[in-house]
Amino acid sequence: MSDDNDGARYGMSQLDLLEAEAIFIIREIVAENESPAMLFSGGKDSIVMLHLALKAFAPASLPFPVVHVDTGHNFDEVLEYRDRRVSDLGVRLIVGSVQEAIDAGEVREEPNGSRNRIQTPVLLKTAEQHGLTALMGGARRDEEKARAKERVFSFRDDFGQWDPKNQRPELWSLYNGRIHPGESIRCFPLSNWTELDIWEYIAREQIEVPSIYYASEREVFLRGGMYFAVNQHCQPKSGEGIFTETVRYRTVGDATLTAAVLSSARTAEEVIEEIAATRITERGATRGDDKVSEAAMEDRKKEGYF
């Protein structure tokens, strides 16, 4: 939206600029689109995005619902936060259930128990059932390389698929949201944010996040060099010993494939210090599903995933 000197010129910080840009993008997608919605899982990125949306339309209520594709493999702390937050705000929550799709024979769980890939058809069906023509997601530029090369307004065809070679230009922050019947737009207001920006904003705005993001003692086991906490969805295999470590989660996806990291950070400020010193991305450090191949995320996005 503006060059790097504008912040200093008008007394705006980096976070101020990112906030202003994200609010502009959220307002733009709502203004240009017939039936928008926002993805809200209870993860930190979607929490910040919802916070920005509330600012964008204050003092009015949100002019769109929030959507969560529930894998059935979620962390309890995250689901509790999701339900409490939407209840407090009086926001309409649309849930697409992967478990219901499995029970109906519409999708099939992978042999390793992962449900990440089968979220895609459930997401597409949920959007179609509710007539949603634009979905806002919390993807960031540093999260994964396939996400980094996607535009702010990501055009999807009538099958919900993304073609990385057919993206619309976004010169001078001008966004083309025109679509034909059956097509849709995915919108990413946090495209220019990093994990560090997210946490600095959480600290500045004093935003509550699920307790799982902060360090605590947990029973864990090692698998593939990563620490997995023992829970109802993730149990050690033969030879994987259980022990206690002080860990926290950098990201909170499918509980069967999302690992924790060793940490002593119990406040947002301590998390910021920790992230500033790390050289491993959150997905690289904690997401087993992205180790399938170098192009795992891009392949999923081409099929319709966020």
Buried (B, 14 or more C-beta within 10 A) or exposed (E): EEEEEEBEEEEBEEBEBBBBBBBBBBBBBBEBBEBBBBBBBBBBBBBBBBBBBBEBBEEEEBEBBBBBBBBBBBBEBBBBBBBEBBEEBEBBBBEBBBBBBBEEEEBEBEEEEBBBBBBBBBBBBBBEEBEBBBBBBBBBBBBBBBBEEBBBBBBBBEEBBBEEEEBBEEEEEEBEBEBEEEBBBBBBBBBBBBBBBBBBBBBEBEBEBBBBBBBEEBBBBBBEEBBBBBBEBBEBEEEEEEEEBBBBBBBBBBBBBBBBBEBEBBEBEBBBEBBEEEEEBBBEBBBBBBEBEEEBBBBBBBBBBB
